Amino acid sequence: MNGFIIYIRNAFKGLWSLLIGMRTTMRVFFRKKVTEQYPENRLTLKISDRFRGELIMPKDENGNNRCVACGLCQMACPNNTINIISETKESEDGKKKRCLVKYEYDLGSCMFCQLCVNACPHQAIMFSTHFENAVFDRTKLVRQLN
C-alpha cells in the first residue's frame, strides 16, 4: 500500500513537471519571432557596434596607419596571433625611430578577446563588424593589415 502511494505521488510530480514545461513552450510559441534569415537579409542585417568581427587598422587624417610598432598588442595577445615586424630608421635630426614593416594577423587562431585592442595606446587597431570569413584553406586567414 505504501509503495502504491509513492508511485501515485511520483506520477503526479511527473505530470506537474510536464505541464510546467508545456506552459513554457506555449509562451515561447506565441512570441514574436527573432530569427534572422541570414543569406536573404544581408542588406537589412543590423550588427551591433560591439560585435568583434575581424581586426582592422583604421587610417588617420593623412591616410597613414597610426601604428608605431611598439609591440604591446603582440605581447597582450594570448594566442600569438599577431606578428609585428619593424625596423629602426634614423630621421634627419639623428633620432632613431621604429617603423612598422609588416603587421600580420592570423584570424584563424584569434579568439576575439580584444586584449590587443585594449593594449594599443594609439588606437591603431580595432575590430570591424565584418564576419563572413569562411575559407577552405586556413592560410587565407592570415592577413597583413598595413
C-alpha positions in Angstrom: 0.0 0.0 0.0 2.8 2.4 0.9 4.6 1.7 -2.4 1.4 2.5 -4.3 1.1 5.9 -2.7 4.7 6.7 -3.6 4.0 5.6 -7.2 1.0 7.9 -7.4 2.8 10.8 -5.9 5.7 10.4 -8.4 3.3 10.2 -11.2 1.6 13.5 -10.2 5.1 15.1 -9.9 5.9 14.0 -13.4 2.6 15.2 -14.7 3.1 18.6 -13.0 6.6 18.9 -14.4 5.2 18.1 -17.9 2.5 20.8 -17.5 5.1 23.4 -16.5 7.2 22.5 -19.5 4.2 22.8 -21.8 3.3 26.2 -20.3 6.8 27.5 -21.1 6.6 26.0 -24.6 3.3 27.7 -25.3 4.6 31.1 -24.1 7.6 30.9 -26.4 5.5 29.6 -29.3 3.3 32.7 -29.4 6.1 35.3 -29.0 7.3 37.4 -31.9 10.0 35.5 -33.9 13.5 37.0 -33.7 15.3 34.5 -36.0 17.3 36.2 -38.8 17.1 34.7 -42.2 20.7 35.4 -42.9 21.6 35.0 -46.5 18.3 36.6 -47.7 18.5 39.7 -45.4 22.1 40.8 -46.0 21.0 44.3 -47.0 18.9 44.9 -43.9 21.1 43.0 -41.4 21.8 45.1 -38.3 25.0 44.2 -36.4 25.8 45.7 -33.0 28.7 48.1 -32.8 30.2 46.0 -30.1 30.5 42.9 -32.4 34.0 41.6 -32.9 34.5 40.5 -36.4 38.0 40.9 -37.7 40.9 43.1 -36.8 41.4 46.2 -38.9 43.9 49.1 -38.9 42.0 52.5 -39.3 43.8 55.3 -41.1 44.4 58.8 -39.7 43.6 62.1 -41.4 46.6 61.8 -43.8 45.8 58.2 -44.8 48.6 56.7 -42.7 48.4 53.9 -40.1 48.6 55.1 -36.5 50.7 52.1 -35.5 54.1 52.9 -34.2 55.2 49.3 -33.9 55.5 49.3 -30.1 54.5 45.6 -29.9 52.1 46.0 -27.0 49.3 44.3 -28.9 51.6 41.4 -29.8 52.6 41.0 -26.2 48.9 41.2 -25.0 47.7 38.5 -27.4 47.3 35.2 -25.6 47.4 33.1 -28.8 50.2 34.8 -30.5 48.0 35.6 -33.5 49.7 39.0 -34.1 53.2 39.2 -35.6 54.8 42.6 -35.9 57.9 43.1 -38.0 59.5 46.5 -37.5 62.8 48.3 -38.3 64.6 51.2 -36.8 65.2 54.2 -39.1 67.2 57.3 -38.3 65.5 60.6 -39.0 67.1 63.8 -40.4 67.7 65.2 -36.9 69.6 62.0 -35.8 66.8 60.4 -33.7 66.1 56.7 -34.1 62.5 55.8 -34.8 60.9 52.4 -35.0 58.8 51.9 -38.2 56.3 49.3 -39.0 57.3 47.0 -41.8 54.7 44.2 -41.6 51.6 43.6 -39.4 50.4 40.0 -39.7 47.2 38.8 -38.1 46.0 35.2 -38.0 42.2 35.3 -38.0 42.0 31.5 -37.7 43.6 31.4 -34.3 42.2 34.6 -32.9 39.7 34.2 -30.0 38.4 37.8 -30.3 39.2 38.6 -26.7 40.0 42.3 -27.5 43.1 42.4 -25.3 45.2 43.6 -28.2 42.8 46.5 -28.9 42.8 47.5 -25.3 46.6 47.4 -25.1 47.1 49.7 -28.0 47.9 53.2 -26.7 47.3 54.9 -30.1 44.0 53.2 -31.1 45.8 51.8 -34.2 43.8 48.6 -34.3 40.1 47.8 -33.8 37.5 45.2 -34.6 35.2 45.6 -37.6 31.7 44.2 -37.9 32.7 42.1 -41.0 32.0 38.4 -40.2 32.0 36.5 -43.4 35.4 34.8 -43.2 34.7 31.2 -44.3 37.5 29.7 -46.4 38.7 26.3 -47.4 42.3 26.9 -46.8 43.4 28.3 -43.3 46.4 30.1 -44.8 44.0 32.6 -46.3 43.0 33.6 -42.8 46.5 35.1 -42.2 46.0 38.8 -43.1 48.5 41.6 -43.5 46.9 44.7 -42.1 49.3 47.5 -43.0 
